[in-house]
Amino acid sequence: MTKPPQPGEFYQRDRRWHPPALSRDYKTSVTRAPQFPLISLENTASEMTGPVFGRNDIAPADNDLLTNYAQPGESPVGERIIVHGKVLDENARPVPNTLVEIWQANASGRYRHKKDSYRGALDPNFGGCGRTLTDGNGCYRFRTVKPGAYPWRNGVNDWRPAHIHVSVFGTGFAQRLITQLYFEGDPLIARCPIVNTIPDPEAVQMLIARLDMNATIPLDTIAYRFDIVLRGRRSTLFENRLEGN
Amino acid sequence: MPQRLDYLKETPSQTAGPYVHIGLAPGAAGFEIYDQELGWDISGPNAKGERIRVEGIVTDGTGSPVKDVLLEAWQANAEGVYAHPGHSGEVEEGFRGWGRVITDFETGEWGFDTVKPGAVMGRNGQMMAPHISLWIVARGINVGLNTRIYFEDEAEANAADPVLNVIEWEHRRATLIAKRELRDGLAVYHFDIRLQGGDETVFFDI
């Protein structure tokens, strides 16, 4: 069996672009943030490789949150939306066949989770999770409802902006990423202590999905576009090869 | 203005939050939705090598168990080969080498069954001791934490491991060594993770 070219090392993660571990205004981070500096490692095979998923791992309809938990013929309550975009790396190359998983509250701001006790109503037709593999061009697409804002115990009057949690794998374990997607125009974004863990306002902009009228289905579903960028790899041409045994 | 570099910036991380289970382990959140959940079987039925269990708890800076953590494991097979097209060698049919587990909502305990990985070639021809890479996310963790599980019964390989030896404080290396015991004939490794404090686990910037 011929193996494809061996993968290169990843560009170093820009830790000043990501939120620091300790963010005082996000109170839960205070006792969960490591105190000691992270130990910097050069990539080895353990970081440059990562799990591979295929079409057999998921079902084609797993990316449709409008139907994947609904009773036949019924739909969840809320604004019907498409969330779509591309998974790229820092070299602007598409990342094909990678697993993207999402989860979210329903239109009332309530999660289907045994630990969520918010008074917003559960929706019998909405589960709140989906997953898909990017296609050959790195594109992905979900159908869902727009999640509602909800209160959380940080300050007593802190509200999360409408958001969708997004988990992406990439091709190496060092690319593993979880983030949150926010919606253009939401006044709660600027007030959110979790959003504000990110120091650079330009970095925050990367988490705000844009209304995409061209991908909207007229008289049916509003579309938002959300591209995701994972760490890039060095060219392997003149670099040390990843060593196996 | 000098020329522009056309690299993109990485999407910034955000916490997985308290309801990570809905997306990544919905059965644990309390509902069934997918035909199959991913990550419950790391090694598959055909993997060679010693069958082991790894378990522990995650504690915060006050010493309390953290009960809303999701952990992902990534490991080579017993021959030291990763199930990845870029790594030379073959793995057994059904061996993925990746899994995910959550901490118990009441006790904070976690555990997974797998096979003990083999040594993996590291950089510059230096062999790395057998290890499992871990990625840890939870409410209050803004960027997923990376660490490694090494094995107590590999003392000689651990002493020569190029990654453990990067850790300047020798006593902190011990935070990455799982303790071995036999339970009903099964090798069980104990690996507690301390997020914060004097005895905090070593975390890596990979």
Interface residues (C-beta under 8 A of the other chain):
Chain A: M1 K3 P4 P5 Q6 P7 Y11 Q12 R13 D14 R15 W17 H18 P19 P20 A21 S23 Y26 T28 S29 V30 T31 R32 A33 P34 Q35 F36 L38 I39 S40 L41 E42 N43 T44 A45 S46 E47 M48 T49 G50 P51 V52 F53 D57 I58 A59 D62 N68 Y69 L88 D89 E90 N91 A92 L99 E101 I102 W103 Y111 R112 H113 K114 K115 D116 G127 G128 C129 R131 H165 S167 T171 F173 A174 R176 L177 I178 T179 Q180 I194 V195 T197 I198 E202 A203 V204 M206 L207 I228 V229 L230 R231 G232 N240 L242 E243 G244 N245
Chain B: D6 Y7 L8 K9 E10 T11 P12 S13 Q14 T15 A16 G17 P18 Y19 V20 H21 I22 G23 L24 P26 A29 G30 F31 I33 Y34 D35 Q36 L38 D60 G61 T62 S64 V66 D68 E72 W74 A76 G80 V81 Y82 A83 H84 P85 G86 H87 S88 G89 E90 R96 G97 W98 F105 V120 M121 G122 R123 G125 M128 H131 S133 W135 V137 A138 R139 G140 I141 N142 V143 G144 L145 N146 R148 V163 V166 I167 R172 L195 Q196 G197 E200 T201 V202 F203 F204 D205 I206
